[in-house]
């Protein structure tokens, strides 16, 4: 199953998304801040196929991009 790294504009948005849409599995996730320059290394290290940019954590609205 392909896995995506979810990106949020704010730390609070990530927590809101997780609490709203994944409360039953929240203990299986980690919310961390990072620099844009670190994203490629994180994606490669953990084997993600791309990123999901979350623009609205409550609805949710997610744009998925795959790495090349």
C-alpha positions in Angstrom: 0.0 0.0 0.0 1.5 3.4 -1.0 2.2 5.7 1.9 2.2 9.5 1.8 3.8 12.0 4.1 1.0 14.5 5.1 2.1 18.2 5.3 0.2 20.9 7.2 0.8 24.6 7.3 0.6 24.8 11.1 1.3 22.3 13.9 -2.1 23.0 15.3 -3.7 22.0 11.9 -2.0 18.6 12.1 -3.3 18.0 15.6 -6.8 19.1 14.6 -6.8 16.8 11.6 -5.6 13.8 13.7 -8.1 14.5 16.5 -11.0 14.9 14.0 -10.3 12.1 11.5 -8.1 9.7 13.4 -8.8 9.8 17.1 -9.0 6.0 17.2 -5.5 5.6 15.7 -3.9 8.8 17.0 -1.4 6.8 19.1 0.1 5.4 15.9 1.0 8.8 14.5 3.7 11.5 15.2 3.3 15.2 14.5 6.7 17.0 13.9 7.9 20.2 12.4 10.6 20.2 9.7 12.2 22.5 7.1 11.3 22.1 3.5 14.9 21.2 2.7 14.5 18.1 4.9 11.5 16.7 3.0 13.3 14.7 0.4 15.5 13.0 3.0 12.4 12.1 5.1 10.5 10.8 2.1 13.4 8.6 1.0 14.3 7.4 4.5 10.8 6.2 5.3 9.9 5.1 1.8 6.9 7.4 1.1 5.7 7.6 -2.5 4.9 11.3 -2.2 3.3 13.9 -0.1 -0.2 15.0 0.8 -0.6 18.7 1.3 -3.6 19.2 3.7 -5.2 22.6 3.0 -8.2 22.2 5.2 -7.8 19.9 8.2 -11.5 19.8 9.1 -13.1 18.9 5.8 -10.4 17.4 4.9 -9.0 18.8 1.7 -5.7 17.0 0.6 -3.7 17.4 -2.6 -1.5 14.4 -3.3 1.9 14.6 -5.2 4.1 11.7 -6.0 7.9 11.9 -6.2 9.7 11.2 -9.4 
